[in-house]
Amino acid sequence: MSDVTTEQLEEIRDRPGLLSQIATFARKQPLGTGGAVVVILYVLMAIFAPYLTAFDPTANSYDSQFVAPNAQFPMGTDEWGRDILTRVLYGSRTALFVGFTCAIVGSTVGLVLGVGSAYFGGIVDLIFQRIMDVFMAFPLIIMALAIVSITQSLQVSPESSVYFVIIAITLPLIPNCARVVRSSALAIREIPYVDAARANGFSDTRIILRHMVPNVMAPYLIMITAFVGQAILLEASLSFLGLGVQDPVPAWGLMLRNAQEFIRTEPWIAIWPGVAITLGVFGFNLFGDAVRDALDPKLRSQ
């Protein structure tokens, strides 16, 4: 017993710490580290937005319309006299709220459906796959447009429009995660310890939650990081088309939509939200690719 305890203590002692793991990740994934820095900056922008600006993102100021970038307004003002820097900062809240909510909810529902389909198999898996085929037959943006068009008929307030955008983006993400998780869960279902758990009389719920779900967490985490960037871009696209977040809620896509008619005379109104969208999606995509490589056993062993 003492030998086993000693070996376990040595293994724990030799295990690299958090800082060492971060340093290794930064060394092996420099682009992913850059993406992580962008993600952290956007999160800090969203959290500390009220402390980074003295202006109200929704208050109109007709005395300050179309002010070019200067010391008082570093990014200028829009057609309503609203500070663009303030709206970009508060827009990060909308983008990250939509992005993380859609990614986490969509991936989690896809995880449950994918593992359940793989575990039960047979007619359950067959029906599930056909339903997923129907959902995946439509491009992501087309399905989101259809869903948000239906929900907009409910005449909701501008503040509530964010939640309908989340529903419209989350539903198309579910089949993508479910398919990936199912492929991993099918292999796990054939491992002997699952058969042993069945032989011991464990319930299906316990086998799924205790033995199968923990073994598909790697693709689940990869899908979350990949979906955040997609959700942010989809939210901006829907808002740009007038089917997403509604004015006066600060959102980058909505800012681009409002800047269309002023793009030639006041280009700064469109430049800054466009830069925010580009950097945000690029950062999340780089970080997601790095997480995928870090969690891949073949690449991790190199």
C-alpha positions as CSV (number, residue, x, y, z in Angstrom):
1,M,0.0,0.0,0.0
2,S,2.8,2.4,0.9
3,D,4.5,1.8,-2.5
4,V,1.3,2.7,-4.4
5,T,0.9,5.8,-2.3
6,T,4.5,6.8,-3.0
7,E,4.0,6.3,-6.7
8,Q,0.9,8.4,-6.7
9,L,2.6,11.2,-4.7
10,E,5.5,11.2,-7.2
11,E,3.1,11.3,-10.1
12,I,1.2,14.3,-8.6
13,R,4.5,16.0,-7.8
14,D,5.8,15.6,-11.3
15,R,2.6,16.7,-12.9
16,P,3.1,20.2,-14.6
17,G,1.5,23.1,-12.9
18,L,-1.0,25.5,-14.5
19,L,1.7,28.1,-15.3
20,S,3.9,25.4,-16.9
21,Q,0.9,24.2,-19.0
22,I,0.2,27.7,-20.1
23,A,3.8,28.3,-21.1
24,T,3.9,25.0,-23.0
25,F,0.7,26.0,-24.8
26,A,2.1,29.4,-25.7
27,R,5.3,27.8,-27.0
28,K,3.6,25.2,-29.2
29,Q,0.6,27.3,-30.3
30,P,1.8,30.9,-30.8
31,L,-1.1,31.8,-33.1
32,G,-3.6,30.2,-30.6
33,T,-2.0,32.3,-27.8
34,G,-2.5,35.4,-29.9
35,G,-6.2,34.4,-30.3
36,A,-6.4,33.8,-26.6
37,V,-5.1,37.3,-25.9
38,V,-7.8,38.8,-28.2
39,V,-10.5,36.7,-26.5
40,I,-9.3,37.9,-23.1
41,L,-9.2,41.6,-24.3
42,Y,-12.8,41.3,-25.6
43,V,-14.0,39.7,-22.3
44,L,-12.3,42.6,-20.3
45,M,-13.9,45.1,-22.7
46,A,-17.3,43.6,-22.0
47,I,-16.8,43.5,-18.2
48,F,-15.3,46.9,-17.7
49,A,-17.2,48.8,-20.5
50,P,-18.9,51.2,-18.0
51,Y,-15.5,52.1,-16.6
52,L,-13.8,52.6,-19.9
53,T,-16.1,55.4,-21.2
54,A,-18.1,58.2,-19.8
55,F,-20.8,58.2,-22.4
56,D,-24.2,56.4,-22.6
57,P,-24.3,54.0,-25.6
58,T,-28.0,54.6,-26.3
59,A,-28.3,58.3,-25.5
60,N,-28.7,60.6,-28.5
61,S,-26.8,63.9,-28.7
62,Y,-27.8,66.0,-31.7
63,D,-25.1,68.5,-30.9
64,S,-22.4,65.9,-31.7
65,Q,-23.6,64.3,-34.9
66,F,-21.0,63.1,-37.4
67,V,-18.0,64.2,-35.3
68,A,-14.8,62.9,-36.8
69,P,-12.4,61.0,-34.5
70,N,-10.7,63.5,-32.1
71,A,-9.5,63.6,-28.5
72,Q,-13.0,63.7,-27.0
73,F,-14.4,61.0,-29.4
74,P,-11.5,58.7,-30.4
75,M,-13.6,56.8,-32.9
76,G,-16.0,59.7,-33.8
77,T,-19.8,59.8,-33.4
78,D,-22.6,58.4,-35.5
79,E,-25.7,60.0,-37.1
80,W,-27.4,60.2,-33.7
81,G,-24.4,61.8,-32.0
82,R,-23.6,58.6,-30.1
83,D,-19.9,57.9,-29.3
84,I,-18.8,55.0,-31.5
85,L,-16.1,53.9,-29.0
86,T,-18.8,53.5,-26.3
87,R,-21.0,51.5,-28.7
88,V,-18.2,49.3,-29.7
89,L,-17.3,48.6,-26.1
90,Y,-20.9,47.8,-25.1
91,G,-21.3,45.9,-28.4
92,S,-18.8,43.5,-27.1
93,R,-21.3,42.6,-24.4
94,T,-23.9,41.8,-26.9
95,A,-21.5,39.8,-29.1
96,L,-20.0,37.8,-26.3
97,F,-23.4,37.2,-24.6
98,V,-24.8,35.8,-27.8
99,G,-21.6,34.0,-28.8
100,F,-21.1,32.2,-25.5
101,T,-24.7,31.4,-24.9
102,C,-25.3,30.0,-28.3
103,A,-22.1,28.0,-28.2
104,I,-22.6,26.5,-24.8
105,V,-26.3,25.7,-25.1
106,G,-26.0,24.4,-28.7
107,S,-23.0,22.2,-27.9
108,T,-24.5,20.9,-24.6
109,V,-27.8,19.9,-26.3
110,G,-25.8,18.4,-29.2
111,L,-23.7,16.5,-26.7
112,V,-26.8,15.0,-25.0
113,L,-28.5,14.1,-28.2
114,G,-25.3,12.7,-29.8
115,V,-24.4,10.5,-26.9
116,G,-27.9,9.3,-26.4
117,S,-28.3,8.4,-30.1
118,A,-25.0,6.5,-30.1
119,Y,-25.7,4.6,-26.9
120,F,-29.3,3.4,-27.7
121,G,-28.6,2.8,-31.5
122,G,-31.1,1.0,-33.6
123,I,-34.3,2.8,-34.5
124,V,-33.6,5.6,-32.1
125,D,-30.3,6.4,-33.9
126,L,-31.9,6.0,-37.3
127,I,-34.7,8.5,-36.5
128,F,-32.2,10.9,-34.9
129,Q,-29.9,10.8,-37.9
130,R,-32.7,11.5,-40.3
131,I,-33.8,14.5,-38.3
132,M,-30.3,15.8,-38.1
133,D,-30.0,15.4,-41.9
134,V,-33.0,17.6,-42.4
135,F,-31.5,20.3,-40.2
136,M,-28.1,20.1,-41.8
137,A,-29.6,20.3,-45.3
138,F,-30.0,24.0,-44.8
139,P,-27.1,26.4,-44.7
140,L,-26.5,27.8,-41.2
141,I,-27.3,31.4,-42.1
142,I,-30.5,30.4,-44.1
143,M,-31.9,28.5,-41.2
144,A,-31.1,31.3,-38.7
145,L,-32.8,33.8,-41.1
146,A,-35.9,31.6,-41.2
147,I,-36.1,31.1,-37.5
148,V,-35.5,34.8,-36.6
149,S,-38.1,35.9,-39.3
150,I,-40.7,33.7,-37.5
151,T,-39.9,35.0,-34.1
152,Q,-39.9,38.7,-35.2
153,S,-43.6,38.4,-36.0
154,L,-44.1,38.4,-32.2
155,Q,-43.4,42.1,-32.0
156,V,-40.9,42.0,-29.1
157,S,-39.1,44.9,-27.5
158,P,-35.5,45.8,-28.7
159,E,-34.1,44.4,-25.5
160,S,-35.9,41.1,-26.0
161,S,-34.8,40.7,-29.6
162,V,-31.4,39.5,-28.3
163,Y,-33.0,36.3,-26.9
164,F,-34.8,35.5,-30.2
165,V,-31.4,35.9,-32.0
166,I,-29.9,33.4,-29.6
167,I,-32.7,30.9,-30.3
168,A,-32.2,31.4,-34.1
169,I,-28.5,30.8,-33.9
170,T,-28.5,28.0,-31.3
171,L,-30.9,25.7,-33.1
172,P,-28.7,25.3,-36.3
173,L,-25.6,24.7,-34.2
174,I,-27.1,21.6,-32.4
175,P,-26.9,19.1,-35.4
176,N,-23.2,20.0,-36.0
177,C,-22.2,19.2,-32.5
178,A,-24.5,16.1,-32.2
179,R,-22.9,14.6,-35.3
180,V,-19.3,15.1,-34.1
181,V,-20.1,13.8,-30.6
182,R,-22.0,10.8,-31.9
183,S,-19.1,9.6,-34.0
184,S,-16.9,9.6,-30.9
185,A,-19.6,8.0,-28.7
186,L,-20.1,5.2,-31.2
187,A,-16.5,4.0,-30.6
188,I,-16.8,4.4,-26.8
189,R,-20.0,2.3,-26.8
190,E,-18.0,-0.7,-28.0
191,I,-15.4,-0.5,-25.3
192,P,-15.6,-3.4,-22.8
193,Y,-16.1,-1.3,-19.7
194,V,-19.5,-0.1,-21.1
195,D,-20.6,-3.8,-21.5
196,A,-19.3,-4.4,-17.9
197,A,-21.4,-1.6,-16.6
198,R,-24.5,-3.0,-18.3
199,A,-23.7,-6.4,-16.9
200,N,-23.5,-4.9,-13.4
201,G,-27.0,-3.6,-13.8
202,F,-26.2,0.1,-14.0
203,S,-28.9,2.3,-15.4
204,D,-28.7,3.8,-18.9
205,T,-28.5,7.3,-17.4
206,R,-25.6,6.4,-15.2
207,I,-23.7,4.7,-18.0
208,I,-24.2,7.7,-20.3
209,L,-23.2,10.3,-17.7
210,R,-20.5,8.4,-15.9
211,H,-18.8,6.4,-18.6
212,M,-19.6,8.0,-22.0
213,V,-20.0,11.7,-21.6
214,P,-16.6,12.2,-19.9
215,N,-14.9,10.5,-22.8
216,V,-16.4,12.8,-25.4
217,M,-15.5,16.0,-23.6
218,A,-12.6,16.8,-26.0
219,P,-14.8,17.2,-29.1
220,Y,-17.4,19.0,-27.0
221,L,-14.9,21.6,-25.8
222,I,-13.5,22.0,-29.3
223,M,-17.0,22.6,-30.7
224,I,-17.7,25.2,-28.0
225,T,-14.6,27.2,-29.0
226,A,-15.4,26.9,-32.7
227,F,-19.0,27.9,-32.3
228,V,-18.4,31.2,-30.4
229,G,-16.8,32.8,-33.5
230,Q,-19.6,31.4,-35.7
231,A,-22.3,32.7,-33.4
232,I,-20.7,36.2,-33.2
233,L,-20.5,36.4,-37.0
234,L,-24.1,35.1,-37.4
235,E,-25.4,37.6,-34.9
236,A,-23.6,40.4,-36.8
237,S,-25.0,39.2,-40.1
238,L,-28.6,39.0,-38.8
239,S,-28.3,42.4,-37.3
240,F,-26.8,43.8,-40.5
241,L,-29.8,42.4,-42.4
242,G,-32.2,44.0,-40.0
243,L,-33.4,40.6,-38.5
244,G,-31.2,40.6,-35.4
245,V,-30.7,42.9,-32.5
246,Q,-32.8,46.1,-32.8
247,D,-31.8,49.7,-32.2
248,P,-30.9,51.2,-29.8
249,V,-29.2,48.1,-28.4
250,P,-25.4,48.4,-29.2
251,A,-24.4,45.7,-31.6
252,W,-21.6,45.6,-34.2
253,G,-23.7,44.3,-37.1
254,L,-26.4,46.9,-36.4
255,M,-23.8,49.7,-36.4
256,L,-22.7,48.5,-39.8
257,R,-26.3,48.5,-41.1
258,N,-26.8,52.1,-39.8
259,A,-23.6,53.2,-41.4
260,Q,-24.4,52.1,-45.0
261,E,-25.7,55.5,-46.2
262,F,-22.8,57.4,-44.6
263,I,-20.0,55.2,-45.7
264,R,-18.6,57.6,-48.3
265,T,-18.8,60.8,-46.2
266,E,-18.3,59.5,-42.7
267,P,-16.4,56.2,-43.1
268,W,-15.3,55.9,-39.5
269,I,-18.9,54.9,-38.6
270,A,-18.5,51.6,-40.4
271,I,-14.7,51.0,-40.0
272,W,-14.6,50.5,-36.2
273,P,-17.5,48.0,-35.8
274,G,-16.1,46.2,-38.8
275,V,-12.7,46.0,-37.2
276,A,-14.3,44.7,-33.9
277,I,-16.1,41.9,-35.8
278,T,-13.1,40.9,-37.8
279,L,-10.7,40.8,-34.8
280,G,-13.2,39.0,-32.6
281,V,-14.1,36.3,-35.0
282,F,-10.4,35.9,-36.0
283,G,-9.3,35.6,-32.4
284,F,-11.9,33.0,-31.5
285,N,-11.1,31.0,-34.6
286,L,-7.4,31.0,-33.8
287,F,-8.0,30.0,-30.2
288,G,-10.4,27.3,-31.2
289,D,-7.9,25.8,-33.7
290,A,-5.3,25.8,-31.0
291,V,-7.6,24.1,-28.5
292,R,-8.4,21.4,-31.1
293,D,-4.7,20.8,-31.7
294,A,-3.9,20.7,-27.9
295,L,-6.7,18.2,-27.2
296,D,-5.7,16.0,-30.2
297,P,-3.8,13.0,-28.8
298,K,-1.8,12.6,-32.0
299,L,-0.6,16.2,-32.0
300,R,-0.2,16.3,-28.2
301,S,2.3,13.5,-28.3
302,Q,4.6,15.3,-30.8
